[in-house]
Amino acid sequence: MKEIFVLLAPFFWSVKNDITRLSRSFYRKVVFYAASGGIFLFLFTRLLNIGMAKLQSMSAEVFGIILIKGYSLIFMIVFFIQIVNGFIISLNTFFQARDLEVI
């Protein structure tokens, strides 16, 4: 557990610094990520529902399994994208480096 905290410490420090500084860029980032995440989830679930509607001729058990696996895939992708975004934002905020634009 201590190792995870050590890995996530820069993220927590950057969030603490952004909150204490009350910077507008932090709140813009929060709104942007929440909105883009919501749009991403809506579009993917909508496309998944359209695709699954075409597969309704399958048996109910197989359809349910495929639907659950599709939603699991969507949420895993979103989860890992958020981890990568948080890591890059924390590095950028913590180190204030100009080199991180390459990432």
C-alpha angles and dihedrals in degrees: 000000000000091000092056091051090050090052093047097040095096090053092051091046092051092049090049091049093048092050094047092047092046091217118181092220090066092054091045089053092049093050092044094050093044092049095044091046091051093048091047092051093046094050095045094047090046092051090045091052092049091049093046092049087064090053096053091107087076122092116282094246095053092044091052093049093049091047093051092048091049093052090045090053092051094050093045090052091049091047094052093044089054091050092052092045092049091048093051093044092049092050091048094048096040098048099027088212125167091207093071092079086083090065 
